[in-house]
Amino acid sequence: MLHFGAEDRPTVSRIERIQELERAADMLGFQWEVFDNQVNNYRMQDLIPIIEQTINRLKPLTVLMPEPSYNQDHRAVYDAGLVATRPHDSNWFVPNVLIFEQPDSVLWFHSAPSEPTYFREIQIECKLAVYALYASQVRGHRSPETLRAQASLRGAQICKPYAEAFRVKRIVDSP
């Protein structure tokens, strides 16, 4: 998992944000990196080489990117991610590129809403337990109840109790 920036904020310190990330990584078993960009000053042209270098080093089969939203940092990461995952003859080709949904996806549309095209069933209690580890991010507009409601809606769309939804940018089906 790449975090392009974590900085001291009035309500949470950089150290606290990194500790939240460490706890989630311990619980789920993922690797992560945090870069030193100032969150609300991301510049797409600075993020592209970070993403490309990481993709070339790790050679992932799937990349997940935030959908563009009213969060300017999410828009910059999305735009840089599109450039970094484009078909290119000198970069690792990522066969699966998915855009992940967030609560603001259904609460406050940034642009014309687009339907999700890929779903994964989830265990909601596990998701909420991990989410609770990111205490600095839990707020009213993305409360555990909101996450549960969104997961219930997406689950209903695939006849499962709970699911997460994505928008497919690219999926390559290999024989």
C-alpha positions in Angstrom: 0.0 0.0 0.0 1.3 3.4 -0.9 0.6 6.5 1.1 1.8 9.5 -0.8 1.9 11.7 2.3 1.2 11.7 6.0 1.7 14.9 7.9 1.0 16.6 11.1 -2.6 17.9 11.2 -4.4 19.8 13.9 -6.3 16.7 15.0 -3.7 14.0 14.3 0.0 13.7 14.0 2.1 12.1 11.3 3.3 9.5 13.9 -0.3 8.7 14.8 -1.3 8.2 11.2 1.7 5.9 10.6 0.8 3.9 13.8 -2.7 3.4 12.4 -1.3 2.1 9.2 1.1 -0.2 11.1 -1.7 -1.7 13.1 -3.8 -2.3 10.0 -0.8 -3.9 8.2 -0.2 -6.2 11.2 -3.9 -7.3 11.2 -4.2 -7.8 7.5 -0.5 -8.7 6.6 0.2 -6.1 3.9 3.3 -4.1 3.1 3.3 -0.4 2.9 5.3 2.7 2.2 4.7 6.4 3.2 6.2 9.2 1.2 6.8 12.8 2.3 4.5 14.7 0.0 2.2 17.3 1.6 -1.3 15.8 1.3 -3.3 18.8 0.0 -0.4 19.8 -2.3 0.1 16.6 -4.3 1.3 17.3 -7.8 0.4 14.6 -10.4 3.8 15.0 -12.1 5.6 14.2 -8.8 3.4 11.2 -8.0 3.8 9.5 -11.5 7.4 8.5 -11.1 6.8 7.2 -7.5 4.0 5.0 -8.8 5.9 3.8 -11.9 9.0 2.9 -9.9 6.9 1.0 -7.3 5.1 -0.9 -10.0 8.3 -1.7 -11.8 9.9 -2.9 -8.6 6.9 -5.0 -7.2 5.3 -6.1 -10.6 1.8 -6.3 -9.2 -1.0 -8.1 -10.9 -3.6 -5.6 -9.6 -3.5 -1.9 -8.7 -6.3 -0.2 -6.8 -6.7 3.5 -7.1 -9.1 5.9 -5.4 -11.8 7.2 -7.6 -11.6 10.9 -8.2 -13.7 12.8 -5.6 -14.0 16.1 -3.9 -10.7 15.3 -2.2 -8.0 16.9 -4.1 -5.4 14.4 -3.0 -7.6 11.5 -4.3 -7.9 13.3 -7.7 -4.2 13.7 -7.9 -3.5 10.1 -7.0 -6.1 8.9 -9.5 -4.8 11.0 -12.3 -1.2 9.9 -11.6 -2.3 6.3 -11.3 -3.9 6.4 -14.7 -0.7 7.7 -16.3 1.5 5.2 -14.4 -0.6 2.2 -15.3 -1.1 3.0 -19.0 0.1 0.5 -21.6 3.8 1.4 -22.0 6.7 -0.5 -23.5 9.2 0.3 -20.8 7.0 -0.1 -17.7 5.6 -3.3 -16.0 2.1 -3.9 -17.5 -0.4 -4.2 -14.7 -3.1 -6.5 -16.0 -5.8 -5.5 -13.5 -6.5 -1.8 -12.6 -9.5 -1.2 -10.4 -10.9 2.1 -9.0 -12.2 1.7 -5.5 -15.3 3.2 -4.1 -15.5 5.4 -1.0 -18.4 6.7 1.1 -18.4 10.0 -0.7 -19.0 8.1 -3.9 -22.6 7.7 -3.0 -23.0 10.7 -0.6 -21.6 13.5 -2.6 -21.0 12.9 -6.3 -17.9 14.6 -7.7 -19.0 14.0 -11.3 -21.8 12.0 -13.0 -22.1 8.8 -11.1 -20.9 5.7 -12.8 -22.1 2.2 -11.9 -19.7 -0.2 -10.3 -18.6 -3.0 -12.6 -16.8 -5.4 -10.2 -17.8 -6.6 -6.8 -16.1 -8.6 -4.0 -18.0 -10.2 -1.2 -16.6 -9.0 2.2 -16.9 -9.9 5.8 -18.3 -6.6 7.2 -17.1 -7.2 10.8 -13.5 -7.6 9.6 -13.7 -4.5 7.5 -15.1 -2.5 10.4 -12.5 -3.8 12.8 -9.7 -2.7 10.5 -11.5 0.6 9.9 -11.6 1.2 13.6 -7.7 1.0 13.6 -7.8 4.2 11.4 -9.4 6.2 14.2 -8.3 9.6 12.8 -10.4 8.8 9.6 -13.6 7.8 11.3 -16.0 10.7 11.1 -19.8 11.2 10.7 -19.9 11.2 7.0 -17.9 8.0 6.9 -19.1 6.4 10.0 -19.1 2.6 10.6 -22.9 2.8 10.0 -22.3 4.4 6.6 -19.7 1.8 5.6 -22.1 -1.0 6.7 -25.0 0.5 4.7 -22.9 1.0 1.6 -21.5 -2.6 1.9 -25.1 -3.9 2.4 -26.3 -2.0 -0.7 -23.4 -3.4 -2.8 -24.0 -6.9 -1.3 -27.6 -6.8 -2.3 -26.5 -6.1 -5.9 -24.7 -9.4 -6.0 -27.1 -11.4 -3.7 -24.6 -11.5 -0.8 -24.8 -9.9 2.6 -22.0 -7.5 2.1 -19.7 -6.5 -0.7 -17.3 -3.8 -2.0 -17.7 -2.3 -5.4 -15.1 -1.2 -7.9 -15.0 0.3 -11.3 -12.9 -1.6 -13.8 -10.3 0.4 -15.7 -8.7 -2.8 -17.0 -9.0 -6.5 -16.4 -7.0 -8.9 -18.5 -8.3 -12.4 -18.5 -5.5 -14.8 -19.1 -6.0 -18.4 -20.4 
